[in-house]
Amino acid sequence: MVDMAFIHGLRVSELTALKVDDYDPLSKKIYIKRLKGGLSTSQPLLPEENIVLLKWIEERKIFPGNNLSWLFLSHQGKNVKAAVLSTNKSLRTISWFIGKCSSAYVKACMWLCSG
């Protein structure tokens, strides 16, 4: 989640508003609904980002509330709210997501940041 926010320039509220339908694994893109008058767009995902999201989609099937449309769920099966991202359970969800990132993904992130 944190990497996605950084790479795609997402506000926390934009990140937590992502829905499963916003992610297209076939085209390897994610639709970002911008807030505060920003331009909403479909953005390409890095290969590693796509792999991690595919794994997350599979993992989220065991979460309560997996029938909800939110891409990221809390351990209680609710939408991860921006205001509660600092709670321990939400951090475990974020840690799981970050833990799935390989060193190639980290290198790609560093390359993007180096401008």
Biopython code that builds the backbone (N, CA, C, O; Angstrom):
import numpy as np
from Bio.PDB.StructureBuilder import StructureBuilder

atoms = [
    (1, "MET", "N", (0.824, -1.195, 0.000)),
    (1, "MET", "CA", (0.000, 0.000, 0.000)),
    (1, "MET", "C", (0.861, 1.249, 0.000)),
    (1, "MET", "O", (0.619, 2.186, -0.761)),
    (2, "VAL", "N", (1.856, 1.253, 0.850)),
    (2, "VAL", "CA", (2.710, 2.425, 0.961)),
    (2, "VAL", "C", (3.455, 2.653, -0.354)),
    (2, "VAL", "O", (3.544, 3.781, -0.839)),
    (3, "ASP", "N", (3.985, 1.574, -0.922)),
    (3, "ASP", "CA", (4.684, 1.702, -2.197)),
    (3, "ASP", "C", (3.751, 2.213, -3.289)),
    (3, "ASP", "O", (4.131, 3.077, -4.079)),
    (4, "MET", "N", (2.542, 1.686, -3.332)),
    (4, "MET", "CA", (1.582, 2.141, -4.336)),
    (4, "MET", "C", (1.303, 3.626, -4.188)),
    (4, "MET", "O", (1.252, 4.360, -5.175)),
    (5, "ALA", "N", (1.123, 4.062, -2.955)),
    (5, "ALA", "CA", (0.855, 5.476, -2.707)),
    (5, "ALA", "C", (2.019, 6.322, -3.204)),
    (5, "ALA", "O", (1.818, 7.372, -3.813)),
    (6, "PHE", "N", (3.229, 5.861, -2.943)),
    (6, "PHE", "CA", (4.411, 6.608, -3.347)),
    (6, "PHE", "C", (4.571, 6.622, -4.865)),
    (6, "PHE", "O", (4.741, 7.683, -5.464)),
    (7, "ILE", "N", (4.516, 5.451, -5.482)),
    (7, "ILE", "CA", (4.740, 5.337, -6.924)),
    (7, "ILE", "C", (3.688, 6.095, -7.724)),
    (7, "ILE", "O", (4.010, 6.753, -8.713)),
    (8, "HIS", "N", (2.432, 6.003, -7.296)),
    (8, "HIS", "CA", (1.337, 6.614, -8.058)),
    (8, "HIS", "C", (0.939, 7.987, -7.532)),
    (8, "HIS", "O", (-0.005, 8.598, -8.034)),
    (9, "GLY", "N", (1.652, 8.471, -6.527)),
    (9, "GLY", "CA", (1.369, 9.802, -5.988)),
    (9, "GLY", "C", (-0.008, 9.911, -5.371)),
    (9, "GLY", "O", (-0.706, 10.906, -5.565)),
    (10, "LEU", "N", (-0.406, 8.877, -4.620)),
    (10, "LEU", "CA", (-1.759, 8.836, -4.045)),
    (10, "LEU", "C", (-1.810, 9.496, -2.679)),
    (10, "LEU", "O", (-0.899, 9.350, -1.865)),
    (11, "ARG", "N", (-2.877, 10.214, -2.448)),
    (11, "ARG", "CA", (-3.197, 10.645, -1.087)),
    (11, "ARG", "C", (-3.684, 9.403, -0.346)),
    (11, "ARG", "O", (-4.149, 8.451, -0.973)),
    (12, "VAL", "N", (-3.582, 9.403, 0.973)),
    (12, "VAL", "CA", (-4.034, 8.255, 1.764)),
    (12, "VAL", "C", (-5.508, 7.983, 1.479)),
    (12, "VAL", "O", (-5.913, 6.827, 1.357)),
    (13, "SER", "N", (-6.304, 9.030, 1.373)),
    (13, "SER", "CA", (-7.736, 8.847, 1.117)),
    (13, "SER", "C", (-7.988, 8.256, -0.271)),
    (13, "SER", "O", (-8.963, 7.528, -0.460)),
    (14, "GLU", "N", (-7.124, 8.558, -1.243)),
    (14, "GLU", "CA", (-7.263, 7.963, -2.580)),
    (14, "GLU", "C", (-6.870, 6.491, -2.545)),
    (14, "GLU", "O", (-7.497, 5.660, -3.202)),
    (15, "LEU", "N", (-5.843, 6.177, -1.785)),
    (15, "LEU", "CA", (-5.394, 4.794, -1.637)),
    (15, "LEU", "C", (-6.466, 3.935, -0.972)),
    (15, "LEU", "O", (-6.758, 2.832, -1.434)),
    (16, "THR", "N", (-7.044, 4.437, 0.102)),
    (16, "THR", "CA", (-8.037, 3.654, 0.829)),
    (16, "THR", "C", (-9.380, 3.605, 0.103)),
    (16, "THR", "O", (-10.240, 2.793, 0.449)),
    (17, "ALA", "N", (-9.568, 4.460, -0.895)),
    (17, "ALA", "CA", (-10.808, 4.453, -1.675)),
    (17, "ALA", "C", (-10.760, 3.502, -2.867)),
    (17, "ALA", "O", (-11.764, 3.317, -3.554)),
    (18, "LEU", "N", (-9.590, 2.894, -3.115)),
    (18, "LEU", "CA", (-9.476, 1.971, -4.245)),
    (18, "LEU", "C", (-10.410, 0.778, -4.055)),
    (18, "LEU", "O", (-10.583, 0.268, -2.948)),
    (19, "LYS", "N", (-10.997, 0.356, -5.154)),
    (19, "LYS", "CA", (-11.901, -0.794, -5.133)),
    (19, "LYS", "C", (-11.314, -1.905, -5.997)),
    (19, "LYS", "O", (-10.475, -1.660, -6.863)),
    (20, "VAL", "N", (-11.766, -3.117, -5.748)),
    (20, "VAL", "CA", (-11.278, -4.272, -6.504)),
    (20, "VAL", "C", (-11.470, -4.042, -7.998)),
    (20, "VAL", "O", (-10.599, -4.390, -8.795)),
    (21, "ASP", "N", (-12.597, -3.463, -8.380)),
    (21, "ASP", "CA", (-12.879, -3.215, -9.801)),
    (21, "ASP", "C", (-11.952, -2.173, -10.422)),
    (21, "ASP", "O", (-11.869, -2.076, -11.646)),
    (22, "ASP", "N", (-11.260, -1.397, -9.601)),
    (22, "ASP", "CA", (-10.305, -0.405, -10.124)),
    (22, "ASP", "C", (-9.035, -1.081, -10.638)),
    (22, "ASP", "O", (-8.279, -0.488, -11.406)),
    (23, "TYR", "N", (-8.811, -2.299, -10.220)),
    (23, "TYR", "CA", (-7.619, -3.048, -10.611)),
    (23, "TYR", "C", (-7.949, -3.978, -11.767)),
    (23, "TYR", "O", (-8.876, -4.783, -11.683)),
    (24, "ASP", "N", (-7.186, -3.862, -12.844)),
    (24, "ASP", "CA", (-7.355, -4.737, -14.007)),
    (24, "ASP", "C", (-6.084, -5.556, -14.192)),
    (24, "ASP", "O", (-5.106, -5.065, -14.755)),
    (25, "PRO", "N", (-6.091, -6.811, -13.717)),
    (25, "PRO", "CA", (-4.874, -7.627, -13.803)),
    (25, "PRO", "C", (-4.463, -7.969, -15.231)),
    (25, "PRO", "O", (-3.282, -8.199, -15.490)),
    (26, "LEU", "N", (-5.413, -8.006, -16.160)),
    (26, "LEU", "CA", (-5.065, -8.350, -17.542)),
    (26, "LEU", "C", (-4.284, -7.233, -18.226)),
    (26, "LEU", "O", (-3.286, -7.487, -18.899)),
    (27, "SER", "N", (-4.743, -5.998, -18.051)),
    (27, "SER", "CA", (-4.024, -4.872, -18.656)),
    (27, "SER", "C", (-2.915, -4.355, -17.740)),
    (27, "SER", "O", (-2.118, -3.505, -18.134)),
    (28, "LYS", "N", (-2.876, -4.882, -16.509)),
    (28, "LYS", "CA", (-1.880, -4.483, -15.509)),
    (28, "LYS", "C", (-1.945, -2.979, -15.244)),
    (28, "LYS", "O", (-0.938, -2.271, -15.244)),
    (29, "LYS", "N", (-3.180, -2.530, -15.019)),
    (29, "LYS", "CA", (-3.422, -1.121, -14.731)),
    (29, "LYS", "C", (-4.345, -0.985, -13.532)),
    (29, "LYS", "O", (-5.075, -1.905, -13.165)),
    (30, "ILE", "N", (-4.283, 0.193, -12.942)),
    (30, "ILE", "CA", (-5.188, 0.509, -11.846)),
    (30, "ILE", "C", (-5.794, 1.878, -12.110)),
    (30, "ILE", "O", (-5.101, 2.818, -12.500)),
    (31, "TYR", "N", (-7.094, 1.971, -11.892)),
    (31, "TYR", "CA", (-7.791, 3.236, -12.107)),
    (31, "TYR", "C", (-7.757, 4.029, -10.808)),
    (31, "TYR", "O", (-8.213, 3.563, -9.764)),
    (32, "ILE", "N", (-7.216, 5.216, -10.891)),
    (32, "ILE", "CA", (-7.085, 6.084, -9.731)),
    (32, "ILE", "C", (-8.106, 7.203, -9.828)),
    (32, "ILE", "O", (-8.082, 8.010, -10.757)),
    (33, "LYS", "N", (-9.006, 7.237, -8.848)),
    (33, "LYS", "CA", (-9.980, 8.328, -8.770)),
    (33, "LYS", "C", (-9.361, 9.424, -7.911)),
    (33, "LYS", "O", (-9.259, 9.294, -6.691)),
    (34, "ARG", "N", (-8.954, 10.490, -8.560)),
    (34, "ARG", "CA", (-8.301, 11.590, -7.845)),
    (34, "ARG", "C", (-9.315, 12.448, -7.112)),
    (34, "ARG", "O", (-10.448, 12.636, -7.556)),
    (35, "LEU", "N", (-8.875, 12.954, -5.988)),
    (35, "LEU", "CA", (-9.688, 13.861, -5.191)),
    (35, "LEU", "C", (-9.174, 15.284, -5.366)),
    (35, "LEU", "O", (-8.144, 15.509, -6.001)),
    (36, "LYS", "N", (-9.879, 16.213, -4.816)),
    (36, "LYS", "CA", (-9.496, 17.633, -4.827)),
    (36, "LYS", "C", (-9.260, 18.162, -6.235)),
    (36, "LYS", "O", (-8.323, 18.925, -6.468)),
    (37, "GLY", "N", (-10.111, 17.754, -7.172)),
    (37, "GLY", "CA", (-10.047, 18.289, -8.531)),
    (37, "GLY", "C", (-8.955, 17.713, -9.409)),
    (37, "GLY", "O", (-8.710, 18.229, -10.500)),
    (38, "GLY", "N", (-8.289, 16.651, -8.960)),
    (38, "GLY", "CA", (-7.236, 16.029, -9.765)),
    (38, "GLY", "C", (-7.818, 15.232, -10.921)),
    (38, "GLY", "O", (-9.012, 14.930, -10.936)),
    (39, "LEU", "N", (-6.985, 14.896, -11.879)),
    (39, "LEU", "CA", (-7.397, 14.147, -13.056)),
    (39, "LEU", "C", (-7.368, 12.644, -12.767)),
    (39, "LEU", "O", (-6.305, 12.083, -12.500)),
    (40, "SER", "N", (-8.520, 12.002, -12.818)),
    (40, "SER", "CA", (-8.603, 10.556, -12.608)),
    (40, "SER", "C", (-8.086, 9.847, -13.856)),
    (40, "SER", "O", (-8.450, 10.208, -14.975)),
    (41, "THR", "N", (-7.233, 8.832, -13.661)),
    (41, "THR", "CA", (-6.622, 8.134, -14.792)),
    (41, "THR", "C", (-6.405, 6.656, -14.476)),
    (41, "THR", "O", (-6.397, 6.238, -13.319)),
    (42, "SER", "N", (-6.229, 5.874, -15.557)),
    (42, "SER", "CA", (-5.749, 4.495, -15.416)),
    (42, "SER", "C", (-4.242, 4.568, -15.514)),
    (42, "SER", "O", (-3.699, 5.155, -16.450)),
    (43, "GLN", "N", (-3.564, 3.968, -14.542)),
    (43, "GLN", "CA", (-2.111, 4.016, -14.517)),
    (43, "GLN", "C", (-1.537, 2.616, -14.629)),
    (43, "GLN", "O", (-2.051, 1.680, -14.018)),
    (44, "PRO", "N", (-0.471, 2.469, -15.409)),
    (44, "PRO", "CA", (0.160, 1.141, -15.518)),
    (44, "PRO", "C", (0.840, 0.759, -14.212)),
    (44, "PRO", "O", (1.339, 1.611, -13.476)),
    (45, "LEU", "N", (0.847, -0.517, -13.949)),
    (45, "LEU", "CA", (1.510, -1.048, -12.758)),
    (45, "LEU", "C", (2.860, -1.632, -13.143)),
    (45, "LEU", "O", (3.021, -2.175, -14.236)),
    (46, "LEU", "N", (3.817, -1.521, -12.252)),
    (46, "LEU", "CA", (5.081, -2.217, -12.449)),
    (46, "LEU", "C", (4.806, -3.719, -12.395)),
    (46, "LEU", "O", (3.862, -4.137, -11.725)),
    (47, "PRO", "N", (5.604, -4.543, -13.081)),
    (47, "PRO", "CA", (5.364, -5.988, -13.054)),
    (47, "PRO", "C", (5.276, -6.552, -11.639)),
    (47, "PRO", "O", (4.384, -7.349, -11.348)),
    (48, "GLU", "N", (6.183, -6.152, -10.763)),
    (48, "GLU", "CA", (6.159, -6.653, -9.387)),
    (48, "GLU", "C", (4.923, -6.159, -8.638)),
    (48, "GLU", "O", (4.368, -6.882, -7.811)),
    (49, "GLU", "N", (4.497, -4.947, -8.921)),
    (49, "GLU", "CA", (3.302, -4.396, -8.300)),
    (49, "GLU", "C", (2.088, -5.245, -8.674)),
    (49, "GLU", "O", (1.237, -5.536, -7.833)),
    (50, "ASN", "N", (2.021, -5.637, -9.944)),
    (50, "ASN", "CA", (0.919, -6.474, -10.414)),
    (50, "ASN", "C", (0.937, -7.839, -9.731)),
    (50, "ASN", "O", (-0.109, -8.347, -9.329)),
    (51, "ILE", "N", (2.124, -8.432, -9.599)),
    (51, "ILE", "CA", (2.255, -9.739, -8.941)),
    (51, "ILE", "C", (1.766, -9.650, -7.493)),
    (51, "ILE", "O", (1.024, -10.515, -7.027)),
    (52, "VAL", "N", (2.184, -8.608, -6.794)),
    (52, "VAL", "CA", (1.792, -8.438, -5.394)),
    (52, "VAL", "C", (0.280, -8.238, -5.285)),
    (52, "VAL", "O", (-0.356, -8.792, -4.388)),
    (53, "LEU", "N", (-0.289, -7.460, -6.181)),
    (53, "LEU", "CA", (-1.746, -7.255, -6.141)),
    (53, "LEU", "C", (-2.494, -8.551, -6.431)),
    (53, "LEU", "O", (-3.519, -8.822, -5.806)),
    (54, "LEU", "N", (-2.003, -9.349, -7.360)),
    (54, "LEU", "CA", (-2.632, -10.647, -7.630)),
    (54, "LEU", "C", (-2.601, -11.524, -6.383)),
    (54, "LEU", "O", (-3.591, -12.178, -6.053)),
    (55, "LYS", "N", (-1.454, -11.536, -5.687)),
    (55, "LYS", "CA", (-1.346, -12.312, -4.455)),
    (55, "LYS", "C", (-2.289, -11.764, -3.388)),
    (55, "LYS", "O", (-2.921, -12.529, -2.660)),
    (56, "TRP", "N", (-2.381, -10.437, -3.299)),
    (56, "TRP", "CA", (-3.271, -9.822, -2.312)),
    (56, "TRP", "C", (-4.734, -10.174, -2.596)),
    (56, "TRP", "O", (-5.489, -10.484, -1.675)),
    (57, "ILE", "N", (-5.131, -10.126, -3.864)),
    (57, "ILE", "CA", (-6.517, -10.467, -4.232)),
    (57, "ILE", "C", (-6.827, -11.890, -3.785)),
    (57, "ILE", "O", (-7.923, -12.170, -3.300)),
    (58, "GLU", "N", (-5.871, -12.777, -3.947)),
    (58, "GLU", "CA", (-6.058, -14.168, -3.507)),
    (58, "GLU", "C", (-6.126, -14.246, -1.980)),
    (58, "GLU", "O", (-6.982, -14.939, -1.431)),
    (59, "GLU", "N", (-5.233, -13.542, -1.303)),
    (59, "GLU", "CA", (-5.171, -13.555, 0.162)),
    (59, "GLU", "C", (-6.419, -12.938, 0.792)),
    (59, "GLU", "O", (-6.900, -13.415, 1.820)),
    (60, "ARG", "N", (-6.939, -11.878, 0.174)),
    (60, "ARG", "CA", (-8.083, -11.172, 0.769)),
    (60, "ARG", "C", (-9.346, -12.044, 0.764)),
    (60, "ARG", "O", (-10.316, -11.728, 1.453)),
    (61, "LYS", "N", (-9.338, -13.134, -0.004)),
    (61, "LYS", "CA", (-10.492, -14.043, -0.040)),
    (61, "LYS", "C", (-10.753, -14.688, 1.318)),
    (61, "LYS", "O", (-11.879, -15.103, 1.593)),
    (62, "ILE", "N", (-9.733, -14.778, 2.172)),
    (62, "ILE", "CA", (-9.925, -15.379, 3.495)),
    (62, "ILE", "C", (-10.310, -14.338, 4.553)),
    (62, "ILE", "O", (-10.623, -14.691, 5.690)),
    (63, "PHE", "N", (-10.285, -13.068, 4.179)),
    (63, "PHE", "CA", (-10.650, -12.004, 5.118)),
    (63, "PHE", "C", (-12.162, -11.929, 5.269)),
    (63, "PHE", "O", (-12.893, -12.154, 4.305)),
    (64, "PRO", "N", (-12.643, -11.611, 6.484)),
    (64, "PRO", "CA", (-14.064, -11.316, 6.606)),
    (64, "PRO", "C", (-14.360, -10.104, 5.728)),
    (64, "PRO", "O", (-13.521, -9.213, 5.600)),
    (65, "GLY", "N", (-15.524, -10.065, 5.134)),
    (65, "GLY", "CA", (-15.894, -8.926, 4.292)),
    (65, "GLY", "C", (-15.281, -8.979, 2.904)),
    (65, "GLY", "O", (-15.249, -7.973, 2.196)),
    (66, "ASN", "N", (-14.788, -10.167, 2.509)),
    (66, "ASN", "CA", (-14.137, -10.262, 1.204)),
    (66, "ASN", "C", (-15.085, -10.016, 0.034)),
    (66, "ASN", "O", (-14.646, -9.876, -1.107)),
    (67, "ASN", "N", (-16.371, -9.964, 0.316)),
    (67, "ASN", "CA", (-17.355, -9.665, -0.724)),
    (67, "ASN", "C", (-17.523, -8.156, -0.935)),
    (67, "ASN", "O", (-18.200, -7.731, -1.871)),
    (68, "LEU", "N", (-16.908, -7.353, -0.067)),
    (68, "LEU", "CA", (-16.987, -5.900, -0.208)),
    (68, "LEU", "C", (-16.118, -5.439, -1.372)),
    (68, "LEU", "O", (-15.197, -6.143, -1.786)),
    (69, "SER", "N", (-16.408, -4.279, -1.884)),
    (69, "SER", "CA", (-15.724, -3.794, -3.084)),
    (69, "SER", "C", (-14.367, -3.159, -2.825)),
    (69, "SER", "O", (-13.608, -2.944, -3.769)),
    (70, "TRP", "N", (-14.039, -2.853, -1.574)),
    (70, "TRP", "CA", (-12.773, -2.173, -1.276)),
    (70, "TRP", "C", (-11.596, -3.069, -1.595)),
    (70, "TRP", "O", (-11.622, -4.261, -1.290)),
    (71, "LEU", "N", (-10.563, -2.508, -2.205)),
    (71, "LEU", "CA", (-9.376, -3.298, -2.531)),
    (71, "LEU", "C", (-8.641, -3.731, -1.274)),
    (71, "LEU", "O", (-8.235, -4.887, -1.156)),
    (72, "PHE", "N", (-8.469, -2.815, -0.341)),
    (72, "PHE", "CA", (-7.753, -3.128, 0.891)),
    (72, "PHE", "C", (-8.732, -3.227, 2.050)),
    (72, "PHE", "O", (-9.492, -2.299, 2.329)),
    (73, "LEU", "N", (-8.696, -4.378, 2.718)),
    (73, "LEU", "CA", (-9.584, -4.636, 3.846)),
    (73, "LEU", "C", (-8.784, -4.687, 5.138)),
    (73, "LEU", "O", (-7.615, -5.072, 5.151)),
    (74, "SER", "N", (-9.433, -4.296, 6.212)),
    (74, "SER", "CA", (-8.830, -4.476, 7.526)),
    (74, "SER", "C", (-9.032, -5.929, 7.944)),
    (74, "SER", "O", (-9.738, -6.678, 7.269)),
    (75, "HIS", "N", (-8.418, -6.324, 9.044)),
    (75, "HIS", "CA", (-8.604, -7.700, 9.536)),
    (75, "HIS", "C", (-10.025, -7.937, 10.025)),
    (75, "HIS", "O", (-10.447, -9.083, 10.183)),
    (76, "GLN", "N", (-10.766, -6.855, 10.265)),
    (76, "GLN", "CA", (-12.168, -6.995, 10.648)),
    (76, "GLN", "C", (-13.074, -7.095, 9.424)),
    (76, "GLN", "O", (-14.289, -7.233, 9.561)),
    (77, "GLY", "N", (-12.486, -7.024, 8.227)),
    (77, "GLY", "CA", (-13.268, -7.131, 7.009)),
    (77, "GLY", "C", (-13.945, -5.841, 6.615)),
    (77, "GLY", "O", (-14.980, -5.856, 5.948)),
    (78, "LYS", "N", (-13.371, -4.728, 7.020)),
    (78, "LYS", "CA", (-13.921, -3.422, 6.674)),
    (78, "LYS", "C", (-12.929, -2.673, 5.803)),
    (78, "LYS", "O", (-11.763, -3.051, 5.695)),
    (79, "ASN", "N", (-13.412, -1.602, 5.182)),
    (79, "ASN", "CA", (-12.527, -0.735, 4.413)),
    (79, "ASN", "C", (-11.478, -0.145, 5.350)),
    (79, "ASN", "O", (-11.797, 0.306, 6.450)),
    (80, "VAL", "N", (-10.236, -0.153, 4.908)),
    (80, "VAL", "CA", (-9.178, 0.478, 5.698)),
    (80, "VAL", "C", (-9.365, 1.980, 5.558)),
    (80, "VAL", "O", (-9.230, 2.534, 4.468)),
    (81, "LYS", "N", (-9.674, 2.627, 6.658)),
    (81, "LYS", "CA", (-9.910, 4.069, 6.658)),
    (81, "LYS", "C", (-8.593, 4.805, 6.844)),
    (81, "LYS", "O", (-7.696, 4.325, 7.537)),
    (82, "ALA", "N", (-8.485, 5.955, 6.231)),
    (82, "ALA", "CA", (-7.273, 6.765, 6.345)),
    (82, "ALA", "C", (-6.945, 7.069, 7.799)),
    (82, "ALA", "O", (-5.778, 7.066, 8.192)),
    (83, "ALA", "N", (-7.962, 7.329, 8.587)),
    (83, "ALA", "CA", (-7.744, 7.729, 9.985)),
    (83, "ALA", "C", (-7.239, 6.593, 10.861)),
    (83, "ALA", "O", (-6.669, 6.847, 11.922)),
    (84, "VAL", "N", (-7.434, 5.342, 10.442)),
    (84, "VAL", "CA", (-7.019, 4.216, 11.286)),
    (84, "VAL", "C", (-5.845, 3.432, 10.716)),
    (84, "VAL", "O", (-5.577, 2.312, 11.150)),
    (85, "LEU", "N", (-5.150, 4.007, 9.757)),
    (85, "LEU", "CA", (-4.000, 3.310, 9.187)),
    (85, "LEU", "C", (-2.897, 3.088, 10.213)),
    (85, "LEU", "O", (-2.009, 2.264, 9.997)),
    (86, "SER", "N", (-2.943, 3.802, 11.311)),
    (86, "SER", "CA", (-1.885, 3.666, 12.308)),
    (86, "SER", "C", (-2.173, 2.568, 13.335)),
    (86, "SER", "O", (-1.344, 2.327, 14.213)),
    (87, "THR", "N", (-3.326, 1.896, 13.249)),
    (87, "THR", "CA", (-3.616, 0.840, 14.212)),
    (87, "THR", "C", (-2.794, -0.405, 13.907)),
    (87, "THR", "O", (-2.387, -0.620, 12.765)),
    (88, "ASN", "N", (-2.552, -1.214, 14.913)),
    (88, "ASN", "CA", (-1.715, -2.396, 14.753)),
    (88, "ASN", "C", (-2.243, -3.367, 13.697)),
    (88, "ASN", "O", (-1.465, -3.875, 12.890)),
    (89, "LYS", "N", (-3.545, -3.631, 13.689)),
    (89, "LYS", "CA", (-4.085, -4.599, 12.738)),
    (89, "LYS", "C", (-3.968, -4.086, 11.312)),
    (89, "LYS", "O", (-3.655, -4.850, 10.399)),
    (90, "SER", "N", (-4.221, -2.787, 11.113)),
    (90, "SER", "CA", (-4.057, -2.222, 9.781)),
    (90, "SER", "C", (-2.608, -2.268, 9.353)),
    (90, "SER", "O", (-2.311, -2.510, 8.183)),
    (91, "LEU", "N", (-1.700, -2.039, 10.289)),
    (91, "LEU", "CA", (-0.282, -2.104, 9.966)),
    (91, "LEU", "C", (0.133, -3.514, 9.576)),
    (91, "LEU", "O", (1.018, -3.685, 8.737)),
    (92, "ARG", "N", (-0.493, -4.533, 10.174)),
    (92, "ARG", "CA", (-0.182, -5.912, 9.779)),
    (92, "ARG", "C", (-0.603, -6.153, 8.333)),
    (92, "ARG", "O", (0.105, -6.834, 7.590)),
    (93, "THR", "N", (-1.742, -5.607, 7.926)),
    (93, "THR", "CA", (-2.188, -5.734, 6.542)),
    (93, "THR", "C", (-1.196, -5.053, 5.618)),
    (93, "THR", "O", (-0.820, -5.610, 4.587)),
    (94, "ILE", "N", (-0.773, -3.858, 5.981)),
    (94, "ILE", "CA", (0.200, -3.127, 5.174)),
    (94, "ILE", "C", (1.521, -3.891, 5.137)),
    (94, "ILE", "O", (2.151, -4.003, 4.085)),
    (95, "SER", "N", (1.935, -4.412, 6.284)),
    (95, "SER", "CA", (3.191, -5.168, 6.347)),
    (95, "SER", "C", (3.139, -6.399, 5.448)),
    (95, "SER", "O", (4.126, -6.737, 4.794)),
    (96, "TRP", "N", (1.982, -7.070, 5.415)),
    (96, "TRP", "CA", (1.835, -8.230, 4.534)),
    (96, "TRP", "C", (2.069, -7.796, 3.096)),
    (96, "TRP", "O", (2.806, -8.443, 2.353)),
    (97, "PHE", "N", (1.436, -6.696, 2.712)),
    (97, "PHE", "CA", (1.531, -6.206, 1.338)),
    (97, "PHE", "C", (2.974, -5.847, 1.002)),
    (97, "PHE", "O", (3.490, -6.244, -0.043)),
    (98, "ILE", "N", (3.619, -5.102, 1.880)),
    (98, "ILE", "CA", (5.004, -4.692, 1.645)),
    (98, "ILE", "C", (5.927, -5.911, 1.647)),
    (98, "ILE", "O", (6.875, -5.979, 0.865)),
    (99, "GLY", "N", (5.647, -6.872, 2.529)),
    (99, "GLY", "CA", (6.468, -8.074, 2.613)),
    (99, "GLY", "C", (6.469, -8.901, 1.340)),
    (99, "GLY", "O", (7.400, -9.672, 1.107)),
    (100, "LYS", "N", (5.456, -8.757, 0.524)),
    (100, "LYS", "CA", (5.376, -9.500, -0.729)),
    (100, "LYS", "C", (6.201, -8.844, -1.834)),
    (100, "LYS", "O", (6.396, -9.432, -2.898)),
    (101, "CYS", "N", (6.680, -7.637, -1.585)),
    (101, "CYS", "CA", (7.478, -6.929, -2.581)),
    (101, "CYS", "C", (8.872, -7.538, -2.632)),
    (101, "CYS", "O", (9.530, -7.696, -1.604)),
    (102, "SER", "N", (9.309, -7.874, -3.822)),
    (102, "SER", "CA", (10.639, -8.470, -3.969)),
    (102, "SER", "C", (11.694, -7.380, -4.085)),
    (102, "SER", "O", (11.373, -6.198, -4.209)),
    (103, "SER", "N", (12.943, -7.789, -4.044)),
    (103, "SER", "CA", (14.028, -6.825, -4.183)),
    (103, "SER", "C", (13.986, -6.160, -5.556)),
    (103, "SER", "O", (14.388, -5.005, -5.691)),
    (104, "ALA", "N", (13.505, -6.870, -6.577)),
    (104, "ALA", "CA", (13.382, -6.264, -7.907)),
    (104, "ALA", "C", (12.390, -5.106, -7.864)),
    (104, "ALA", "O", (12.593, -4.075, -8.505)),
    (105, "TYR", "N", (11.329, -5.288, -7.108)),
    (105, "TYR", "CA", (10.327, -4.233, -6.976)),
    (105, "TYR", "C", (10.935, -3.030, -6.247)),
    (105, "TYR", "O", (10.718, -1.884, -6.641)),
    (106, "VAL", "N", (11.688, -3.297, -5.193)),
    (106, "VAL", "CA", (12.337, -2.216, -4.447)),
    (106, "VAL", "C", (13.315, -1.478, -5.351)),
    (106, "VAL", "O", (13.379, -0.249, -5.318)),
    (107, "LYS", "N", (14.083, -2.216, -6.164)),
    (107, "LYS", "CA", (15.004, -1.587, -7.102)),
    (107, "LYS", "C", (14.252, -0.729, -8.114)),
    (107, "LYS", "O", (14.702, 0.363, -8.460)),
    (108, "ALA", "N", (13.108, -1.219, -8.588)),
    (108, "ALA", "CA", (12.307, -0.435, -9.534)),
    (108, "ALA", "C", (11.806, 0.842, -8.878)),
    (108, "ALA", "O", (11.793, 1.902, -9.503)),
    (109, "CYS", "N", (11.396, 0.742, -7.622)),
    (109, "CYS", "CA", (10.938, 1.924, -6.889)),
    (109, "CYS", "C", (12.075, 2.927, -6.750)),
    (109, "CYS", "O", (11.881, 4.130, -6.929)),
    (110, "MET", "N", (13.262, 2.422, -6.431)),
    (110, "MET", "CA", (14.409, 3.307, -6.273)),
    (110, "MET", "C", (14.768, 3.956, -7.618)),
    (110, "MET", "O", (15.137, 5.130, -7.665)),
    (111, "TRP", "N", (14.659, 3.195, -8.695)),
    (111, "TRP", "CA", (14.953, 3.737, -10.013)),
    (111, "TRP", "C", (13.967, 4.850, -10.361)),
    (111, "TRP", "O", (14.365, 5.890, -10.885)),
    (112, "LEU", "N", (12.678, 4.635, -10.069)),
    (112, "LEU", "CA", (11.675, 5.663, -10.341)),
    (112, "LEU", "C", (11.943, 6.924, -9.524)),
    (112, "LEU", "O", (11.743, 8.039, -10.007)),
    (113, "CYS", "N", (12.392, 6.743, -8.297)),
    (113, "CYS", "CA", (12.639, 7.881, -7.412)),
    (113, "CYS", "C", (13.886, 8.662, -7.797)),
    (113, "CYS", "O", (14.009, 9.848, -7.491)),
    (114, "SER", "N", (14.816, 7.982, -8.477)),
    (114, "SER", "CA", (16.076, 8.645, -8.794)),
    (114, "SER", "C", (15.908, 9.682, -9.896)),
    (114, "SER", "O", (16.803, 10.489, -10.148)),
    (115, "GLY", "N", (14.743, 9.650, -10.552)),
    (115, "GLY", "CA", (14.387, 10.664, -11.538)),
    (115, "GLY", "C", (15.285, 10.650, -12.718)),
    (115, "GLY", "O", (15.110, 11.450, -13.637)),
]
sb = StructureBuilder()
sb.init_structure("model")
sb.init_model(0)
sb.init_chain("A")
sb.init_seg("    ")
for serial, (resi, resn, name, xyz) in enumerate(atoms, 1):
    if name == "N":
        sb.init_residue(resn, " ", resi, " ")
    sb.init_atom(name, np.array(xyz, "f"), 0.0, 1.0, " ", f" {name:<3s}", serial, name[0])
structure = sb.get_structure()
